[in-house]
Amino acid sequence: MRKVITYGTFDLLHYGHINILKRAKEQGDYLIVALSTDEFNEIKGKTCYFSFDERKKLVESVRYVDLVIPENNWEQKIDDITEFKVDVFVMGDDWKGKFDFLKELCEVVYLERTPEISTTKIKNELGLNGKSK
Ligand code: C2G
């Protein structure tokens, strides 16, 4: 079984997220999503509208996703890939090159981001910036 992993916050789940989850799944047979915890998002400087539990429920409901695990820090990727015997690491190409060090462990694939849509854009247009639930 060819296992794929990807990482992210996935706040206000939108079609750009679905696109990358679909294409990540196409890289193998089993897709793990490491979902940034609320505490890690603080480190990333992100304020989420939905809590970790709410974001986890949404991402788990996506047909391409087989398992959701917490992403607690920047450093866990090597351990995750080793522990889950991951074959392919996938990220959007806004991260292109940033995770090439993982190439010793697995394939590293950067997929094109979906243009036009982002959580920030949604929050701006809905006047939600700075607010969380
Ligand atoms: N994405 C995309 N197209 C968009 C928006 C997002 O393909 N229009 C992709 C991003 O490239 C990323 C994934 O969706 O691969 C999740 O995006 P975010 O939730 O913004 O994740 P990010 O904050 O980049 O977290 O350790 C890695 C970090 O946790 C990545």
Backbone and ligand atoms as CSV (ligand in chain L), in Angstrom:
chain,resi,resn,atom,element,x,y,z
A,1,MET,N,N,0.870,-1.192,0.000
A,1,MET,CA,C,0.000,0.000,0.000
A,1,MET,C,C,0.900,1.233,0.000
A,2,ARG,N,N,0.646,2.099,-0.966
A,2,ARG,CA,C,1.488,3.295,-1.133
A,2,ARG,C,C,0.873,4.433,-0.320
A,3,LYS,N,N,1.602,4.875,0.720
A,3,LYS,CA,C,1.046,5.860,1.657
A,3,LYS,C,C,1.576,7.267,1.369
A,4,VAL,N,N,0.617,8.208,1.449
A,4,VAL,CA,C,0.896,9.621,1.154
A,4,VAL,C,C,0.613,10.431,2.412
A,5,ILE,N,N,1.409,11.474,2.654
A,5,ILE,CA,C,1.111,12.372,3.770
A,5,ILE,C,C,1.182,13.818,3.304
A,6,THR,N,N,0.323,14.643,3.879
A,6,THR,CA,C,0.368,16.080,3.633
A,6,THR,C,C,0.037,16.812,4.922
A,7,TYR,N,N,0.430,18.082,4.998
A,7,TYR,CA,C,0.317,18.848,6.240
A,7,TYR,C,C,-0.405,20.152,5.964
A,8,GLY,N,N,-1.147,20.621,6.988
A,8,GLY,CA,C,-1.759,21.947,6.809
A,8,GLY,C,C,-2.764,22.295,7.892
A,9,THR,N,N,-3.237,23.538,7.805
A,9,THR,CA,C,-4.227,24.053,8.762
A,9,THR,C,C,-5.650,23.753,8.312
A,10,PHE,N,N,-5.906,23.876,7.011
A,10,PHE,CA,C,-7.205,23.569,6.395
A,10,PHE,C,C,-8.356,24.284,7.103
A,11,ASP,N,N,-8.172,25.584,7.391
A,11,ASP,CA,C,-9.254,26.349,8.025
A,11,ASP,C,C,-10.257,26.794,6.963
A,12,LEU,N,N,-11.540,26.852,7.354
A,12,LEU,CA,C,-12.600,27.230,6.388
A,12,LEU,C,C,-12.406,26.411,5.118
A,13,LEU,N,N,-12.492,25.116,5.251
A,13,LEU,CA,C,-12.219,24.156,4.158
A,13,LEU,C,C,-12.849,24.643,2.843
A,14,HIS,N,N,-12.047,24.730,1.811
A,14,HIS,CA,C,-12.559,25.229,0.517
A,14,HIS,C,C,-12.041,24.362,-0.622
A,15,TYR,N,N,-12.467,24.673,-1.836
A,15,TYR,CA,C,-12.174,23.788,-2.985
A,15,TYR,C,C,-10.686,23.723,-3.312
A,16,GLY,N,N,-9.925,24.721,-2.891
A,16,GLY,CA,C,-8.462,24.636,-3.090
A,16,GLY,C,C,-7.875,23.523,-2.233
A,17,HIS,N,N,-8.409,23.403,-1.019
A,17,HIS,CA,C,-7.964,22.312,-0.128
A,17,HIS,C,C,-8.388,20.958,-0.717
A,18,ILE,N,N,-9.630,20.907,-1.198
A,18,ILE,CA,C,-10.138,19.638,-1.754
A,18,ILE,C,C,-9.287,19.221,-2.959
A,19,ASN,N,N,-8.939,20.218,-3.790
A,19,ASN,CA,C,-8.107,19.905,-4.970
A,19,ASN,C,C,-6.795,19.248,-4.565
A,20,ILE,N,N,-6.134,19.793,-3.560
A,20,ILE,CA,C,-4.826,19.230,-3.216
A,20,ILE,C,C,-4.982,17.877,-2.510
A,21,LEU,N,N,-6.059,17.721,-1.738
A,21,LEU,CA,C,-6.288,16.423,-1.076
A,21,LEU,C,C,-6.580,15.351,-2.127
A,22,LYS,N,N,-7.369,15.723,-3.138
A,22,LYS,CA,C,-7.681,14.777,-4.221
A,22,LYS,C,C,-6.418,14.367,-4.944
A,23,ARG,N,N,-5.592,15.365,-5.298
A,23,ARG,CA,C,-4.377,15.072,-6.062
A,23,ARG,C,C,-3.313,14.386,-5.216
A,24,ALA,N,N,-3.337,14.682,-3.916
A,24,ALA,CA,C,-2.398,13.978,-3.016
A,24,ALA,C,C,-2.773,12.497,-2.972
A,25,LYS,N,N,-4.070,12.224,-2.865
A,25,LYS,CA,C,-4.532,10.829,-2.816
A,25,LYS,C,C,-4.147,10.094,-4.089
A,26,GLU,N,N,-4.192,10.798,-5.214
A,26,GLU,CA,C,-3.847,10.175,-6.511
A,26,GLU,C,C,-2.386,9.740,-6.584
A,27,GLN,N,N,-1.591,10.218,-5.622
A,27,GLN,CA,C,-0.173,9.825,-5.607
A,27,GLN,C,C,0.016,8.439,-5.001
A,28,GLY,N,N,-1.054,7.900,-4.390
A,28,GLY,CA,C,-0.914,6.583,-3.736
A,28,GLY,C,C,-2.269,5.967,-3.449
A,29,ASP,N,N,-2.323,5.174,-2.345
A,29,ASP,CA,C,-3.587,4.475,-2.020
A,29,ASP,C,C,-4.156,4.908,-0.674
A,30,TYR,N,N,-3.365,5.589,0.135
A,30,TYR,CA,C,-3.772,5.893,1.514
A,30,TYR,C,C,-3.233,7.277,1.843
A,31,LEU,N,N,-4.136,8.187,2.243
A,31,LEU,CA,C,-3.706,9.574,2.486
A,31,LEU,C,C,-3.852,9.935,3.964
A,32,ILE,N,N,-2.738,10.349,4.533
A,32,ILE,CA,C,-2.715,10.852,5.917
A,32,ILE,C,C,-2.617,12.372,5.849
A,33,VAL,N,N,-3.464,13.049,6.623
A,33,VAL,CA,C,-3.363,14.511,6.731
A,33,VAL,C,C,-2.920,14.842,8.149
A,34,ALA,N,N,-1.789,15.531,8.248
A,34,ALA,CA,C,-1.321,16.014,9.559
A,34,ALA,C,C,-1.866,17.436,9.696
A,35,LEU,N,N,-2.847,17.568,10.572
A,35,LEU,CA,C,-3.616,18.812,10.706
A,35,LEU,C,C,-3.036,19.671,11.829
A,36,SER,N,N,-2.702,20.912,11.505
A,36,SER,CA,C,-2.072,21.796,12.502
A,36,SER,C,C,-3.004,22.004,13.699
A,37,THR,N,N,-2.478,21.787,14.884
A,37,THR,CA,C,-3.274,22.023,16.103
A,37,THR,C,C,-3.424,23.541,16.300
A,38,ASP,N,N,-4.324,23.923,17.188
A,38,ASP,CA,C,-4.518,25.354,17.478
A,38,ASP,C,C,-3.238,25.937,18.063
A,39,GLU,N,N,-2.558,25.151,18.894
A,39,GLU,CA,C,-1.313,25.637,19.519
A,39,GLU,C,C,-0.239,25.840,18.440
A,40,PHE,N,N,-0.132,24.899,17.501
A,40,PHE,CA,C,0.877,25.031,16.438
A,40,PHE,C,C,0.528,26.198,15.518
A,41,ASN,N,N,-0.772,26.428,15.296
A,41,ASN,CA,C,-1.155,27.568,14.451
A,41,ASN,C,C,-0.705,28.887,15.081
A,42,GLU,N,N,-0.720,28.938,16.409
A,42,GLU,CA,C,-0.207,30.158,17.074
A,42,GLU,C,C,1.258,30.353,16.712
A,43,ILE,N,N,1.990,29.236,16.732
A,43,ILE,CA,C,3.421,29.320,16.356
A,43,ILE,C,C,3.553,29.756,14.897
A,44,LYS,N,N,2.623,29.257,14.052
A,44,LYS,CA,C,2.659,29.616,12.630
A,44,LYS,C,C,2.125,31.024,12.396
A,45,GLY,N,N,1.581,31.639,13.473
A,45,GLY,CA,C,1.030,32.996,13.332
A,45,GLY,C,C,-0.316,33.011,12.642
A,46,LYS,N,N,-1.043,31.874,12.730
A,46,LYS,CA,C,-2.361,31.789,12.081
A,46,LYS,C,C,-3.455,31.788,13.146
A,47,THR,N,N,-4.489,32.620,12.902
A,47,THR,CA,C,-5.677,32.573,13.775
A,47,THR,C,C,-6.770,31.852,13.003
A,48,CYS,N,N,-7.218,30.717,13.533
A,48,CYS,CA,C,-8.218,29.931,12.800
A,48,CYS,C,C,-9.632,30.349,13.190
A,49,TYR,N,N,-10.527,30.228,12.216
A,49,TYR,CA,C,-11.946,30.442,12.520
A,49,TYR,C,C,-12.492,29.203,13.233
A,50,PHE,N,N,-12.139,28.021,12.694
A,50,PHE,CA,C,-12.596,26.761,13.292
A,50,PHE,C,C,-11.502,26.164,14.193
A,51,SER,N,N,-11.935,25.538,15.276
A,51,SER,CA,C,-10.992,24.882,16.201
A,51,SER,C,C,-10.419,23.635,15.533
A,52,PHE,N,N,-9.389,23.059,16.193
A,52,PHE,CA,C,-8.785,21.822,15.669
A,52,PHE,C,C,-9.847,20.746,15.506
A,53,ASP,N,N,-10.686,20.555,16.539
A,53,ASP,CA,C,-11.702,19.490,16.474
A,53,ASP,C,C,-12.669,19.707,15.323
A,54,GLU,N,N,-13.055,20.978,15.092
A,54,GLU,CA,C,-13.994,21.263,14.002
A,54,GLU,C,C,-13.303,21.047,12.651
A,55,ARG,N,N,-12.047,21.496,12.540
A,55,ARG,CA,C,-11.302,21.303,11.278
A,55,ARG,C,C,-11.046,19.814,11.043
A,56,LYS,N,N,-10.784,19.080,12.093
A,56,LYS,CA,C,-10.524,17.629,11.975
A,56,LYS,C,C,-11.778,16.915,11.459
A,57,LYS,N,N,-12.941,17.304,11.997
A,57,LYS,CA,C,-14.208,16.679,11.570
A,57,LYS,C,C,-14.437,16.927,10.070
A,58,LEU,N,N,-14.124,18.156,9.644
A,58,LEU,CA,C,-14.329,18.492,8.220
A,58,LEU,C,C,-13.376,17.695,7.334
A,59,VAL,N,N,-12.093,17.706,7.692
A,59,VAL,CA,C,-11.089,17.034,6.840
A,59,VAL,C,C,-11.331,15.523,6.827
A,60,GLU,N,N,-11.730,14.962,7.966
A,60,GLU,CA,C,-12.012,13.509,8.022
A,60,GLU,C,C,-13.184,13.126,7.123
A,61,SER,N,N,-14.047,14.103,6.830
A,61,SER,CA,C,-15.235,13.772,6.020
A,61,SER,C,C,-14.936,13.800,4.520
A,62,VAL,N,N,-13.730,14.222,4.158
A,62,VAL,CA,C,-13.360,14.286,2.735
A,62,VAL,C,C,-13.021,12.871,2.249
A,63,ARG,N,N,-13.631,12.495,1.119
A,63,ARG,CA,C,-13.530,11.091,0.660
A,63,ARG,C,C,-12.080,10.664,0.384
A,64,TYR,N,N,-11.187,11.601,0.105
A,64,TYR,CA,C,-9.799,11.254,-0.257
A,64,TYR,C,C,-8.922,10.996,0.966
A,65,VAL,N,N,-9.435,11.369,2.135
A,65,VAL,CA,C,-8.625,11.321,3.364
A,65,VAL,C,C,-8.885,10.027,4.123
A,66,ASP,N,N,-7.788,9.340,4.493
A,66,ASP,CA,C,-7.923,8.071,5.232
A,66,ASP,C,C,-7.632,8.211,6.720
A,67,LEU,N,N,-6.773,9.171,7.054
A,67,LEU,CA,C,-6.429,9.339,8.474
A,67,LEU,C,C,-6.021,10.793,8.719
A,68,VAL,N,N,-6.471,11.354,9.845
A,68,VAL,CA,C,-6.036,12.694,10.245
A,68,VAL,C,C,-5.279,12.571,11.561
A,69,ILE,N,N,-4.050,13.110,11.569
A,69,ILE,CA,C,-3.249,13.119,12.806
A,69,ILE,C,C,-2.928,14.576,13.137
A,70,PRO,N,N,-2.582,14.873,14.394
A,70,PRO,CA,C,-2.268,16.262,14.738
A,70,PRO,C,C,-0.861,16.654,14.273
A,71,GLU,N,N,-0.743,17.886,13.796
A,71,GLU,CA,C,0.584,18.454,13.525
A,71,GLU,C,C,0.867,19.439,14.656
A,72,ASN,N,N,1.800,19.063,15.525
A,72,ASN,CA,C,2.092,19.864,16.725
A,72,ASN,C,C,3.274,20.806,16.561
A,73,ASN,N,N,4.153,20.500,15.575
A,73,ASN,CA,C,5.375,21.324,15.431
A,73,ASN,C,C,5.942,21.141,14.028
A,74,TRP,N,N,6.982,21.961,13.745
A,74,TRP,CA,C,7.638,21.876,12.425
A,74,TRP,C,C,8.462,20.608,12.301
A,75,GLU,N,N,8.914,20.062,13.436
A,75,GLU,CA,C,9.948,19.022,13.417
A,75,GLU,C,C,9.429,17.591,13.287
A,76,GLN,N,N,8.136,17.371,13.302
A,76,GLN,CA,C,7.645,16.002,13.417
A,76,GLN,C,C,7.619,15.231,12.097
A,77,LYS,N,N,7.882,15.897,11.001
A,77,LYS,CA,C,7.697,15.265,9.681
A,77,LYS,C,C,8.540,13.994,9.511
A,78,ILE,N,N,9.814,14.052,9.923
A,78,ILE,CA,C,10.688,12.872,9.755
A,78,ILE,C,C,10.136,11.697,10.560
A,79,ASP,N,N,9.726,12.002,11.804
A,79,ASP,CA,C,9.160,10.932,12.648
A,79,ASP,C,C,7.865,10.382,12.047
A,80,ASP,N,N,7.020,11.285,11.570
A,80,ASP,CA,C,5.739,10.833,10.968
A,80,ASP,C,C,6.000,9.900,9.790
A,81,ILE,N,N,6.896,10.350,8.904
A,81,ILE,CA,C,7.175,9.575,7.675
A,81,ILE,C,C,7.736,8.206,8.034
A,82,THR,N,N,8.586,8.184,9.062
A,82,THR,CA,C,9.180,6.921,9.506
A,82,THR,C,C,8.135,6.030,10.176
A,83,GLU,N,N,7.390,6.631,11.116
A,83,GLU,CA,C,6.410,5.856,11.888
A,83,GLU,C,C,5.303,5.264,11.009
A,84,PHE,N,N,4.820,6.082,10.051
A,84,PHE,CA,C,3.691,5.615,9.220
A,84,PHE,C,C,4.165,4.969,7.927
A,85,LYS,N,N,5.496,4.832,7.769
A,85,LYS,CA,C,6.087,4.220,6.554
A,85,LYS,C,C,5.528,4.898,5.287
A,86,VAL,N,N,5.623,6.205,5.271
A,86,VAL,CA,C,5.073,7.006,4.177
A,86,VAL,C,C,5.980,6.919,2.945
A,87,ASP,N,N,5.342,6.799,1.757
A,87,ASP,CA,C,6.100,6.737,0.498
A,87,ASP,C,C,6.222,8.097,-0.192
A,88,VAL,N,N,5.184,8.928,0.001
A,88,VAL,CA,C,5.155,10.218,-0.718
A,88,VAL,C,C,4.732,11.340,0.231
A,89,PHE,N,N,5.500,12.421,0.213
A,89,PHE,CA,C,5.158,13.632,0.977
A,89,PHE,C,C,4.669,14.651,-0.037
A,90,VAL,N,N,3.501,15.227,0.195
A,90,VAL,CA,C,2.907,16.173,-0.764
A,90,VAL,C,C,2.616,17.502,-0.081
A,91,MET,N,N,2.948,18.599,-0.759
A,91,MET,CA,C,2.562,19.929,-0.280
A,91,MET,C,C,2.241,20.790,-1.490
A,92,GLY,N,N,1.485,21.863,-1.271
A,92,GLY,CA,C,1.259,22.841,-2.329
A,92,GLY,C,C,2.569,23.520,-2.687
A,93,ASP,N,N,2.646,24.011,-3.932
A,93,ASP,CA,C,3.943,24.535,-4.395
A,93,ASP,C,C,4.302,25.895,-3.802
A,94,ASP,N,N,3.446,26.432,-2.911
A,94,ASP,CA,C,3.900,27.608,-2.151
A,94,ASP,C,C,5.014,27.177,-1.194
A,95,TRP,N,N,5.154,25.888,-1.008
A,95,TRP,CA,C,6.202,25.334,-0.148
A,95,TRP,C,C,7.364,24.745,-0.955
A,96,LYS,N,N,7.328,24.967,-2.279
A,96,LYS,CA,C,8.315,24.341,-3.161
A,96,LYS,C,C,9.741,24.500,-2.637
A,97,GLY,N,N,10.419,23.366,-2.520
A,97,GLY,CA,C,11.822,23.380,-2.089
A,97,GLY,C,C,12.012,23.332,-0.584
A,98,LYS,N,N,10.992,23.733,0.184
A,98,LYS,CA,C,11.170,23.872,1.634
A,98,LYS,C,C,11.331,22.525,2.340
A,99,PHE,N,N,10.844,21.465,1.736
A,99,PHE,CA,C,10.895,20.171,2.419
A,99,PHE,C,C,11.730,19.154,1.647
A,100,ASP,N,N,12.659,19.650,0.802
A,100,ASP,CA,C,13.473,18.725,-0.007
A,100,ASP,C,C,14.352,17.828,0.866
A,101,PHE,N,N,14.600,18.234,2.098
A,101,PHE,CA,C,15.419,17.391,2.996
A,101,PHE,C,C,14.743,16.041,3.268
A,102,LEU,N,N,13.440,15.981,2.990
A,102,LEU,CA,C,12.721,14.715,3.237
A,102,LEU,C,C,12.963,13.699,2.120
A,103,LYS,N,N,13.656,14.150,1.046
A,103,LYS,CA,C,13.856,13.263,-0.110
A,103,LYS,C,C,14.683,12.021,0.242
A,104,GLU,N,N,15.394,12.082,1.362
A,104,GLU,CA,C,16.167,10.889,1.793
A,104,GLU,C,C,15.222,9.793,2.310
A,105,LEU,N,N,14.009,10.226,2.684
A,105,LEU,CA,C,13.078,9.273,3.323
A,105,LEU,C,C,11.974,8.807,2.382
A,106,CYS,N,N,11.541,9.723,1.508
A,106,CYS,CA,C,10.377,9.414,0.654
A,106,CYS,C,C,10.375,10.357,-0.549
A,107,GLU,N,N,9.434,10.100,-1.467
A,107,GLU,CA,C,9.288,11.041,-2.590
A,107,GLU,C,C,8.724,12.350,-2.039
A,108,VAL,N,N,9.128,13.458,-2.611
A,108,VAL,CA,C,8.611,14.776,-2.207
A,108,VAL,C,C,7.974,15.403,-3.439
A,109,VAL,N,N,6.667,15.687,-3.337
A,109,VAL,CA,C,5.913,16.205,-4.487
A,109,VAL,C,C,5.259,17.526,-4.102
A,110,TYR,N,N,5.518,18.553,-4.901
A,110,TYR,CA,C,4.864,19.852,-4.688
A,110,TYR,C,C,3.832,20.012,-5.791
A,111,LEU,N,N,2.590,20.216,-5.393
A,111,LEU,CA,C,1.505,20.328,-6.385
A,111,LEU,C,C,1.069,21.792,-6.508
A,112,GLU,N,N,0.701,22.168,-7.691
A,112,GLU,CA,C,0.298,23.560,-7.939
A,112,GLU,C,C,-0.881,23.959,-7.036
A,113,ARG,N,N,-0.774,25.118,-6.434
A,113,ARG,CA,C,-1.892,25.632,-5.620
A,113,ARG,C,C,-3.057,25.979,-6.543
A,114,THR,N,N,-4.260,25.910,-6.001
A,114,THR,CA,C,-5.434,26.375,-6.752
A,114,THR,C,C,-5.446,27.890,-6.684
A,115,PRO,N,N,-5.428,28.567,-7.829
A,115,PRO,CA,C,-5.382,30.036,-7.791
A,115,PRO,C,C,-6.688,30.625,-7.249
A,116,GLU,N,N,-6.620,31.885,-6.843
A,116,GLU,CA,C,-7.814,32.668,-6.517
A,116,GLU,C,C,-8.422,32.411,-5.150
A,117,ILE,N,N,-8.285,31.217,-4.604
A,117,ILE,CA,C,-9.003,30.968,-3.346
A,117,ILE,C,C,-7.995,30.796,-2.206
A,118,SER,N,N,-8.358,31.340,-1.049
A,118,SER,CA,C,-7.553,31.114,0.165
A,118,SER,C,C,-8.420,31.425,1.374
A,119,THR,N,N,-8.046,30.862,2.492
A,119,THR,CA,C,-8.784,31.127,3.731
A,119,THR,C,C,-8.742,32.619,4.042
A,120,THR,N,N,-7.586,33.233,3.806
A,120,THR,CA,C,-7.450,34.678,4.088
A,120,THR,C,C,-8.423,35.481,3.240
A,121,LYS,N,N,-8.550,35.097,1.963
A,121,LYS,CA,C,-9.458,35.817,1.050
A,121,LYS,C,C,-10.894,35.693,1.547
A,122,ILE,N,N,-11.264,34.498,1.960
A,122,ILE,CA,C,-12.634,34.263,2.446
A,122,ILE,C,C,-12.890,35.131,3.680
A,123,LYS,N,N,-11.912,35.111,4.606
A,123,LYS,CA,C,-12.088,35.878,5.847
A,123,LYS,C,C,-12.164,37.371,5.547
A,124,ASN,N,N,-11.313,37.842,4.637
A,124,ASN,CA,C,-11.351,39.274,4.279
A,124,ASN,C,C,-12.707,39.635,3.697
A,125,GLU,N,N,-13.173,38.828,2.754
A,125,GLU,CA,C,-14.416,39.168,2.052
A,125,GLU,C,C,-15.625,39.054,2.962
A,126,LEU,N,N,-15.510,38.204,3.979
A,126,LEU,CA,C,-16.629,38.069,4.931
A,126,LEU,C,C,-16.435,38.978,6.139
A,127,GLY,N,N,-15.338,39.762,6.110
A,127,GLY,CA,C,-15.081,40.666,7.243
A,127,GLY,C,C,-14.826,39.897,8.524
A,128,LEU,N,N,-14.206,38.724,8.364
A,128,LEU,CA,C,-13.973,37.860,9.535
A,128,LEU,C,C,-12.566,38.012,10.093
A,129,ASN,N,N,-11.748,38.834,9.428
A,129,ASN,CA,C,-10.351,38.809,9.865
A,129,ASN,C,C,-10.202,39.212,11.330
A,130,GLY,N,N,-9.322,38.421,11.988
A,130,GLY,CA,C,-9.074,38.708,13.401
A,130,GLY,C,C,-10.124,38.069,14.293
A,131,LYS,N,N,-11.183,37.517,13.662
A,131,LYS,CA,C,-12.200,36.883,14.511
A,131,LYS,C,C,-11.992,35.364,14.487
A,132,SER,N,N,-12.272,34.736,15.613
A,132,SER,CA,C,-12.396,33.268,15.538
A,132,SER,C,C,-13.734,32.984,16.209
A,133,LYS,N,N,-14.192,31.769,16.130
A,133,LYS,CA,C,-15.557,31.500,16.608
A,133,LYS,C,C,-15.692,31.720,18.081
L,1,C2G,N1,N,-3.608,24.983,-0.871
L,1,C2G,C1,C,-3.791,24.906,-2.250
L,1,C2G,N2,N,-4.501,25.855,-2.888
L,1,C2G,C2,C,-5.040,26.889,-2.199
L,1,C2G,C3,C,-4.874,26.973,-0.804
L,1,C2G,C4,C,-4.149,26.001,-0.144
L,1,C2G,O1,O,-3.298,23.954,-2.897
L,1,C2G,N3,N,-5.747,27.825,-2.875
L,1,C2G,C5,C,-2.816,23.936,-0.218
L,1,C2G,C6,C,-1.552,24.485,0.437
L,1,C2G,O2,O,-0.518,24.617,-0.548
L,1,C2G,C7,C,-1.232,23.396,1.466
L,1,C2G,C8,C,-2.640,22.895,1.850
L,1,C2G,O3,O,-3.551,23.368,0.839
L,1,C2G,O4,O,-0.506,22.328,0.844
L,1,C2G,C9,C,-3.080,23.423,3.204
L,1,C2G,O5,O,-2.996,24.823,3.156
L,1,C2G,P1,P,-2.920,25.613,4.579
L,1,C2G,O6,O,-4.010,25.149,5.435
L,1,C2G,O7,O,-2.734,27.072,4.275
L,1,C2G,O8,O,-1.572,25.004,5.159
L,1,C2G,P2,P,-0.252,25.774,5.611
L,1,C2G,O9,O,-0.585,26.850,6.556
L,1,C2G,O10,O,0.502,26.059,4.369
L,1,C2G,O11,O,0.445,24.636,6.505
L,1,C2G,O12,O,4.023,21.998,8.028
L,1,C2G,C10,C,3.347,22.508,6.908
L,1,C2G,C11,C,2.282,23.482,7.311
L,1,C2G,O13,O,1.421,22.937,8.288
L,1,C2G,C12,C,1.488,23.877,6.069
